Amino acid sequence: METPAAPYRKIIHIDMDAFFASVEQRDNPEYRGRPLVVGGMPQGRGGVVAAASYEARRFGIRSAMPSKRALQLCPEVLFVRPRFAAYKEVSNSIRAIFARYTDLIEPLSLDEAYLDVTTDKQGIGSAIKIARNIKQAIREELHLTASAGVSVNKFVAKIASDLNKPDGLAFIGPEQINTFMEQLAVEKFYGVGRVTAEKMKSMGLHTGADLKQLSEDALVQHFGKSGRFFFRIVRGIDERPVVPDRETKSVGAEDTFATDLTTLEELQAEIANIAGIVAGRLERNGLSGRTITLKIKYHDFRQITRQMTLPKPVADGDTITEMSKNLLLTTDITGIKVRLLGITVSGFTEPEAAGRKRETLQLRLFEDE
């Protein structure tokens, strides 16, 4: 007798639409319909876009962009300082809506979460109907919009939530996954950053169908251990569970460079850029930390880290930049060729860290929604 196949999981990915900016426009009628940036002011060195309204995005403004660049793209853009207490309050209300349907909620940030509704509290049974109910409740109770992706695993559900933004809902069922993954551009795959995407395209790999032509060994040969992940994900295989209440241990960003960095000026400039990204992620999650870690990978793949712990927690881009540059100067920079830089902030206080998901992500991993 054949063993019956395990039932498919029902996974929903909910992503709020331009969350910080939408909250500001909801609460301040004079902001509605205007290009709006929530984040650091363009004056100074460390201003970073935490969120951009859809009106601002039409000018090419995106989150994690330096505020000065946003101002260049749209001179009439309105800058608003973040109100994290307000965003946290709204986020708590959103999660209360999620909890009506399941306790398996994995927050990724204040505005994004996975839900496993394989067995839902209300016995609805349909993940699509649950997603519609959640979107409707967010609209009616909070006067905001969210986009939802529904599928049988986290990877596909996350991609689905991005298909029809804003205020979208997309379902990718098990029969559709193979075709969907084959048509997906390589830069949309989790773990494929800008440099990896460029390498893939130089090899003639533009879509999932192209990746699927390579064996697992060939993918590992070209892309290291990530190749094993690519081999599985292009086939729609993602067995990661929805894990509620994960504790944030660190927040960071890193970037791999198409051309090795060889001068102190180049290194310091990239450190400032990455520190700005880290500061934006800390702001986004309302975190600050005492320990700063600088990661350096050289052209020969040798890797080192340098770390310092400060007397008080920090979250601002200027301080993270300054401390990271100091860490750089503790290394031998004579004749160096640097392929990758990364900055991580850790050492959060318990109240800050509780209930937030780890967010050590590669810079440029995902485009903004």
SVG drawing of the C-alpha trace seen along z (x, -y; Angstrom):
<svg xmlns="http://www.w3.org/2000/svg" viewBox="-15 -71 66 73">
<polyline fill="none" stroke="black" stroke-width="0.4" points="0.0,0.0 1.3,-3.4 1.8,-6.0 -0.6,-8.9 1.1,-12.2 1.4,-14.7 -1.1,-17.5 0.1,-20.9 0.7,-23.6 -1.3,-26.8 1.0,-29.8 0.1,-33.5 2.6,-36.3 1.2,-39.7 3.1,-42.8 1.8,-46.3 1.8,-48.8 4.4,-51.5 3.7,-51.1 5.4,-54.0 4.4,-56.4 0.9,-55.2 0.5,-55.6 1.7,-59.2 -0.7,-59.9 -3.6,-58.3 -2.9,-60.5 -2.1,-63.7 -4.5,-64.6 -2.2,-67.3 0.3,-64.5 -2.1,-62.6 -1.3,-62.5 2.1,-64.0 5.5,-62.4 6.5,-61.6 9.6,-60.1 9.8,-58.8 13.4,-58.8 16.5,-60.9 16.7,-64.4 18.8,-65.1 21.0,-67.4 24.0,-65.7 25.7,-62.4 23.5,-59.6 20.0,-60.4 18.4,-57.3 14.9,-56.6 13.1,-54.3 9.9,-54.3 8.6,-56.1 5.0,-56.7 3.8,-55.4 3.8,-59.0 7.5,-59.3 8.3,-55.9 7.1,-57.2 10.3,-59.3 12.5,-56.3 12.8,-56.8 13.1,-53.6 13.8,-52.5 17.4,-52.4 18.3,-55.1 20.3,-58.1 18.0,-61.0 20.1,-63.3 19.6,-61.1 15.8,-61.1 15.9,-64.9 17.8,-65.0 15.2,-62.6 12.3,-64.7 13.1,-68.2 9.5,-68.7 9.5,-65.5 8.3,-65.9 10.6,-64.5 8.9,-63.3 10.8,-62.0 9.7,-58.5 7.2,-58.0 8.0,-54.5 5.7,-54.5 2.8,-55.1 4.0,-52.4 4.5,-49.9 0.9,-50.6 -0.5,-50.0 1.7,-46.9 0.4,-45.4 -3.2,-46.0 -2.3,-44.2 -0.9,-41.2 -4.0,-41.1 -6.0,-40.7 -3.7,-37.9 -4.2,-36.2 -7.9,-35.8 -7.0,-33.1 -3.7,-31.5 -1.1,-31.5 1.6,-30.5 2.7,-34.1 6.3,-34.9 6.9,-38.6 9.7,-39.8 9.4,-43.4 6.7,-45.8 4.9,-45.6 5.5,-42.1 4.8,-38.5 4.2,-34.9 1.1,-33.1 0.6,-29.3 -3.2,-28.7 -3.0,-25.1 -5.3,-24.7 -7.0,-28.0 -8.8,-28.9 -12.1,-29.7 -12.3,-26.5 -12.5,-28.5 -10.2,-26.1 -9.4,-28.4 -6.2,-30.4 -7.4,-32.7 -10.6,-33.5 -8.5,-34.1 -6.2,-36.5 -9.2,-38.4 -10.6,-38.7 -7.4,-39.9 -7.0,-42.5 -10.6,-43.7 -10.1,-44.0 -6.9,-46.0 -8.7,-48.3 -11.9,-48.8 -10.4,-48.9 -7.0,-50.6 -7.7,-52.4 -4.6,-51.0 -4.0,-48.5 -2.0,-45.3 -0.9,-42.9 -1.1,-39.2 0.5,-36.2 -0.9,-32.7 0.9,-29.4 2.2,-26.2 5.5,-27.5 7.2,-30.7 9.3,-31.4 6.5,-31.3 4.0,-33.1 6.5,-36.0 7.0,-36.4 3.2,-36.2 2.5,-39.1 4.6,-41.3 2.8,-40.5 -0.2,-42.9 0.9,-45.6 -0.6,-47.8 -3.7,-46.2 -3.1,-43.0 -3.8,-39.3 -2.2,-36.5 -2.5,-32.8 0.1,-30.4 -1.2,-26.8 0.9,-23.7 0.0,-22.9 1.3,-26.4 4.6,-26.5 6.8,-24.7 5.6,-27.0 5.8,-30.1 9.4,-29.3 10.6,-28.6 9.3,-32.0 10.7,-33.9 13.7,-36.2 16.8,-35.2 17.1,-38.5 13.7,-37.7 15.1,-34.6 15.8,-34.8 19.5,-34.9 20.3,-36.3 21.8,-39.8 23.0,-42.2 26.4,-40.6 25.1,-37.1 22.4,-38.1 25.0,-39.7 27.1,-36.5 24.1,-34.4 23.2,-36.5 26.8,-36.5 26.4,-32.7 23.1,-32.9 21.0,-32.2 18.1,-34.7 15.1,-32.7 14.3,-29.8 14.0,-27.6 17.7,-28.4 18.8,-27.6 16.9,-24.3 19.1,-23.1 22.1,-23.0 22.7,-20.1 23.1,-20.6 26.8,-20.0 27.2,-22.5 25.3,-25.2 27.5,-24.5 30.6,-24.8 29.5,-28.2 27.8,-29.6 29.1,-27.8 26.8,-26.4 24.0,-28.8 23.9,-26.5 22.2,-23.8 19.5,-26.3 19.0,-27.5 18.7,-23.9 15.8,-23.3 14.0,-26.6 13.9,-26.7 11.8,-23.5 9.6,-25.2 10.9,-23.2 11.0,-25.2 10.4,-23.3 11.1,-26.2 8.4,-26.3 6.6,-29.4 8.4,-30.1 6.6,-32.5 8.3,-34.7 11.9,-34.5 14.2,-36.8 16.3,-39.3 20.0,-38.7 21.5,-41.1 20.6,-43.6 23.0,-44.1 23.8,-44.5 26.6,-43.5 27.5,-44.2 29.6,-42.2 31.3,-44.4 31.6,-43.8 35.1,-45.3 37.4,-44.9 37.9,-48.0 41.6,-49.0 41.7,-52.4 40.8,-53.7 38.5,-56.3 36.5,-53.6 36.3,-51.5 35.1,-54.4 32.5,-55.4 31.0,-51.9 31.1,-51.7 29.0,-54.9 26.5,-53.4 26.2,-50.1 26.0,-51.8 23.1,-53.9 21.3,-50.7 21.9,-49.2 20.6,-52.4 17.5,-52.3 16.8,-48.7 17.4,-49.5 15.0,-52.4 12.4,-50.2 12.4,-47.8 12.9,-50.3 16.2,-48.7 19.6,-50.0 22.6,-47.9 26.0,-48.2 28.1,-45.9 29.3,-46.8 30.9,-44.2 32.8,-44.9 33.1,-42.0 35.7,-42.1 36.2,-39.5 39.2,-39.8 39.7,-38.9 41.2,-35.6 38.1,-34.8 40.0,-35.2 37.6,-36.7 38.1,-38.7 35.9,-40.4 36.5,-43.3 34.2,-44.1 33.8,-46.8 31.3,-47.2 30.1,-50.6 29.0,-51.8 25.6,-52.8 23.3,-51.4 23.4,-53.2 21.2,-53.2 22.2,-56.3 24.0,-56.1 26.7,-58.6 27.9,-56.7 27.8,-53.3 29.8,-54.8 32.4,-56.3 32.8,-53.2 33.0,-50.9 35.7,-53.2 37.6,-52.9 37.4,-49.1 38.6,-49.2 41.7,-51.1 42.6,-48.3 43.3,-46.1 46.2,-46.1 44.9,-48.1 48.2,-48.1 47.8,-46.6 44.3,-45.2 41.7,-44.1 38.3,-43.9 35.4,-42.0 32.8,-42.3 32.0,-44.5 29.4,-43.9 28.3,-45.7 26.2,-44.2 24.8,-45.7 24.0,-43.4 23.8,-43.5 20.2,-44.6 18.4,-45.0 15.9,-42.2 12.7,-44.4 13.9,-45.5 14.9,-42.1 11.9,-40.1 9.6,-38.9 11.4,-40.4 12.9,-38.3 16.6,-38.2 17.3,-40.7 20.9,-40.1 20.1,-40.4 22.3,-40.9 22.2,-44.5 20.0,-44.7 18.5,-41.3 15.1,-42.5 13.8,-45.5 11.2,-47.5 7.6,-46.5"/>
</svg>
